């Protein structure tokens, strides 16, 4: 794309709020004197009425996109990520919808991620995905967005929205670009984020259990098995269900939870504890096919 050698920006002087006619009239009413003459000259030239310039013309050199891009790379090398992002943004602004513009937007995203300015990186990545859904670097834009959320995942005491968002984006990356070089790490990061989400559900479930709010606790442990069954919290969730159902006197569900735990994790300490709980009530682990847990058990055995 051929660029104009220069761009001309017209910068308008600040507008005056005081009416010009009133100011001139007030000046003419003054007695004749050198001071009045100086003031009259200032009024006329200041408002550009008789030959004074109303607009100021500035000549701004037009920097080629490649030069702007290289300036951004230099800023990156110096770890000046904020100004690197600005330079790459200038590239896209100068030549939008071009190959240089596309590269500028991707590198702007990378610089924002490195800074780190994660919210800005997510916005830039999403914009890149929207504009260039099929480019060779779109998978990388997904990866940067997912990592921007992943790096903000908090401890289980706080809101887990970043973990949820990272799982959502990594899932899209894996589905849309299954052969991408970023898939392997995305799978790993997604598993870590899912484990964090399961940990949050377990934390809330245990809280309800200690308050003897068994239905609320059961719902949380159910979510762990339904949504995050391939995490390290599955064993404890089955044990806690055994505990909660037994406390409510729903023995068939308690027996089923313990039986599924034993089928899938026979050497687990959680299973030994669940078995002991049942034996204390004269019961044994036994899977009841009419239980919703039985369906969960089948899907666990399929993993």
N, C-alpha and C positions, 0 to 999 in steps of 0.2 A: 504493500500500500504506500503511495507517494504522499509524503507529508508536506504541508505548506512550510516554507522556511521560517516564517514568523507568525505569531498570533498577536492581534492588537486588542488590548483590554481598555475599555473606556471606564474611567473611574469618576463618577459624578461627585462634585463637591457637596458637602452637607448643606441641606436646604435651610434657609432662614425662616424663622417663624414670624418675624416682624414684617408687616406690610411694607413694600418698597416705597409706595407713593407717600405714605405717612412719614417715612424716614426722610425722603427728599424734601417734603414740605417743611418739616421741622428744621432741616438744614438751611433752606432758603430764608427762613424767618430770622436766622441769626444775623447780627450786624455784620457789615462787610469788614473783613479782616483776613490776614494771612491764615489764621486758624480755620476760619470758615472755608477758605479756598482749599486747604489741605483736607478738611473733612469731606468737602464735595467731591474731590478727586478720589478719596477713598471709597465713597458711596458708589460712584460711577464705575470705578474699576473693580470694586469688590463684587458687584452684581453683574458684571459683564455687559453693561448696557451700551457702552460706546467703545467697542473694540476689545474689551476684556474677554478672556476665555471662560466659558461656562463649564467646559469639560476639559479634563486633563488626559492627555494621551500617553500611554505607557507602552513601550515595545518590549514584549517578553519573548525571549528566544524559545523556539520550538525544539525540544530535545527529542531525538529519535527514540523510539520504543526500546530498541536494543540497548542503547546507552543507559536508559532508565533501569532496565532489567539488570544490567551489569553493575550499576550503582547499588541496586538492591542486594545483589550477591555479595558485593564488597561489605555492605552493612551486616549481612548475615555472618560473614567470615569474622568480622570484628565483634560478633555477638551483640550487636546493636539491633535487637529484634524489633523494637518499636519503630525505628526509622526504616528498617528493612521492609516492614509491612507497608509503610507509607509509600516507599518507592515502588513496590510491586503494585500497589493500588493505583499509582499514577500511570503505570504501564497500561492497565486495563482501561483506565479513564481516557487515555490518549488514543488507544486503538481498540475499542470494544468490538466483540464478535470477530476477532481475528486470532490467529495462532499465538501471537505475542500476548494478546489480551487474555487468552485462556491460560497460558503459562503464568502470566502475572497474577491471576486470581488464585491459582493453585499455590504459588509460592507465598502469596499474601497469607493464605490459610496456614501454611507451614510456619511462617514467621510468627504469626499470632499464637500458634500452639507452643512454639519454643519460648515465647516471652516469659511466662505463659499468660495469655489472655483467652481463656477457654471459651467464654461466651461468644467473643468475636470470632474465634476459630470455628465454632459450630455454625454460626451464621454464614460465614464465608464458604464453608464446606457445603452447606445445604444449597447455597446459591450456585456453587459449581456443579453440584449434582443436578440441579434444575436446568442449568444452561447446557451442560455437556453430559447427558446421561449415558452416552455410549462411548465416551473417549477412553483411551488407554489408561488414563490416570484416575478415572472415576472411582475405582475400587480404593485407591489411596485416599481420596476425599472422604469416602465412608469411614475408612480406618481412622483418619485424623479426627473426625467427628466423634466416633465411638470412644477413642482414647481421651478426648477432651472431657467426656462425661465420666469415663472410668477413673481418671485421675482426680475426680472430685467426689468419689464414693466415700461417704463418712462412716463413722463407727455405727453400730446397731442402735445406739441411743437416739440417733437423728433421722431425719427424713431420708428415705432411700430412693428418691426420684432419680438422682444421677445413676444409680445402679440399674434401675428399670430402663432408663434411656439408653445406657450403654448396651444392655442386652438386646434392646429393640434394633439398634443400628448395626451391631455385630451380626445379628440374625439376618438382616437385610443384605449385608455384605456377603455372607456365606451363601445365601440363596441366589443372589444375582450374579455373583462372580465366584463360583465354586472352585475354579482353578487358579484363583489369584494367589500370589505369594503371601498375602496378608491373612489368608484364611486360617492357617495353623495357629498364629498368635491370637487371632480374633476368637477362635474356639476356646483357647485357654483363658483369655480375659473374660469371656462370657461365662465360663464355668465359675470363675472366681466371683463374679458379680452375682450370679445365681445363688451361690453359696451364701453370700452376704444377705441376699433377700430372704433366704430360708432361715438364716440365723435370726433375722428380725422377727419373722413369724414365730419362731420357737421362743424367743424372748417374751413376746406378748402372750403366747399360749401358757408359758410357765407362770406368768404373772396372774392370769385368770385362774390357773390351777391352784395356786397358793391362796387365792381368795374364795376358793370352792365354787367358782362360777364355771361349772363343768361344761355346759353347752358352748359357751364362748371359747373355752380352751379347746374343745374338740374341733370347732370350726377352724381354728388356727392350725392345729396339727393336721387336719384334713387338707388344708391348702398346701402344706409342706409336701404331703404325699402326692397330691394332684398336680402341683406345678413344679416342684423341685425334687422329684423323687430320686434323681441321680446325684444328689449332693450328700455330703457326709452327715447330714442331719436326719436322714431317713430312719435309721435305727432308733434314735431317741424318740422320734415322732411316734413310731409304732409302740414303743414302751409307754410313752405318756398317754396314748390312746387306751392302752390296756389299763393303766392306772385310773384314768378319768371314767371310763365305762364301768369299771369295777366299783368305783366310789358311788356311781349312780344306780348300781344294781342291774345294769344291762349286761348280763353275763355272757350272752352269745357273742356280742361285739367285742368284749374284752378277750374272750377265748380266741376269736378270729384274728384280732390284732397280734396276739402273742404267737399264734400258729404261723402267720405270715412272717413275723420276725424270725421265728425259728427256721422256716423254710429257706429264707434268703440269707440269714446271718446266723447260722447254727453255733458258731464259736464266739458270738458277741456277748459281752458282759451285759448288755441291755436285754438280751434274750434270757440270760440266766436270771436276771432280776425280775423280768416279767413272769417267768415260770414260777419263781418263788412267790410272787404276789398271788398268782392263781392257786397254788397249792395251799397257801395260808387260808383260803376260802374253800378248800376241798375241791378245786377245779383243775383241769388240765387244758393245755392249748388244744384248740380244735377249730378248724375252719368251717364256717357255716356258709354254704353257697348262696344263701339269700341275702347275705350282708354286702353292703356297698364296698366294704373293705376287701371282699373276695375279688372284685374286679381290679382293685388296686394291686392285689397280690399277683394276679396274672400278668399285669403290665410290668411289675417289678421283675418277675422271672424272665420276661422277654428282653430285659436290658442286658 
